[in-house]
Amino acid sequence: MEKLQEIQNQFNAVSEKYDRQRRFLIPCFDDFYGTALALSEQVSTVKNILDVGAGTGLMSAFFQEKYPDAKITLVDISQDMLKKAKERFVGNENISFLNADFATIDLPENHYDLVVSGLAIHHLPDELKQQLFGKIAKTLKSDGWLINADQVLGETDLAEKIYTENWKNHVKQHPNLTEDEKQSAFDRIKVDMMASLNNQLKWLEEAGLQNANCYYQYYNFVVFAANKQ
């Protein structure tokens, strides 16, 4: 619970600047979100979308633009982040919000065509990642997809060292981030609980999803997905 509260506090504190910073903090921003969007075209009909760990609604904004008639539910533990999301989507009756711990939330069965997540699931310990994947498998409709754009742990110590050094160097050298913003980003990664890509693909299959695969990778930034048959 202490770890969960620390994560909530970190993201409440940064909510006001989060969207502006994210483009600077993610070296592969356009490809990262663009791949997630492109993968969604594998779903024949997108009427209901769940955004897990939605934050300020950045991921949902991309999907709302692509699927303007779809109903999107944003769930996040941070009230301040969801407040920014509500401001983003003010007046849009297709968007709903749920302030809750997405790791333990109850989800309706066979309800969503698409479950998406952006840079959220890596904040969960491994057992809760696996629990969440099981819930997602149940809440997806047949032919529905989970698409997760996230950060992963290196498969080896050397890979993890290279991933971390690459990202830290990118942040340190970025001209559009203040020193305080850089330090805040470095502080936030201390509460990360990343898992390897291979483990997560295995957990998706064990949860009952099929065709678990990575479709994009830039160092530790990945987009992986699986579907329900």
Residue, then its C-alpha position, 0 to 999 in steps of 0.5 A: m500500500e505504501k508503494l501504491q500511495e507513493i505512485q499516486n502522490q508522484f502523479n498527482a504532483v506532476s498532473e498539470k505538466y504531464d502531457r507537455q513533458r511526455r512528448f519530451l520524455i519519450p524518445c519515440f513518442d510518435d511511433f510509440y502511440g502511432t503503433a498502438l493506434a494502428l494495431s487497433e485496426q485489427v478490431s472489426t468494430v470498436k464501440n467500447i474502449l477501456d483505458v487502463g491507467a488513463g492518467t490525463g487521457l492522452m492515450s484516450a485522446f488519440f483513440q477518441e480522434k480515431y473512433p469518435d463514436a466509441k464509448i471510452t472509459l478512463v480508469d486511474i487511481s490519481q484524482d488529479m490526473l483524472k481531473k485533467a482528463k475531464e477538462r480535456f473531454v469536457g462536454n463529450e458524453n461518450i467519455s466516462f471516468l472511474n477513479a479507482d485502482f485499476a489493478t484490483i477493479d472489477l470489470p464487466e465480462n465480455h464488454y470491451d472491444l478494445v482495452v488500451s494502456g499507456l505507460a501504466i501497467h509497469h507500476l504494478p508488481d508482477e502478481l498484480k500484472q498477471q491478475l490484471f491480464g486475467k481481468i482484461a481477458k474476461t472483460l474483452k469481447s470475442d475478437g477484442w484486443l489488448i494493446n499495451a504501450d509501456q516500458v519493460l525490463g531488460e531481458t539481461d542485466l546488460a540490456e537493462k543497463i543500456y535501456t536505462e542509460n539511453w533514456k537518462n541521457h535523452v532526458k539529461q540532454h533535452p533542451n525543453l525540460t527544466e532541471d526540476e522536471k528532469q529530476s522529477a522524472f528520475d524520481r518517478i522511475k524509482v517507483d517503477m516495477m517493470a517486468s520483462l517483455n517475454n514474461q508479460l507475453k507469457w502471462l497474457e497467454e496464461a491469462g487466456l489471450q492469444n497471439a501475444n506479440c511485440y509490435y514495436q520496440y525502442y530500447n525499453f519502450v514497447v507496444f505489445a498486444a494480444n487478442k481474445q478469440 
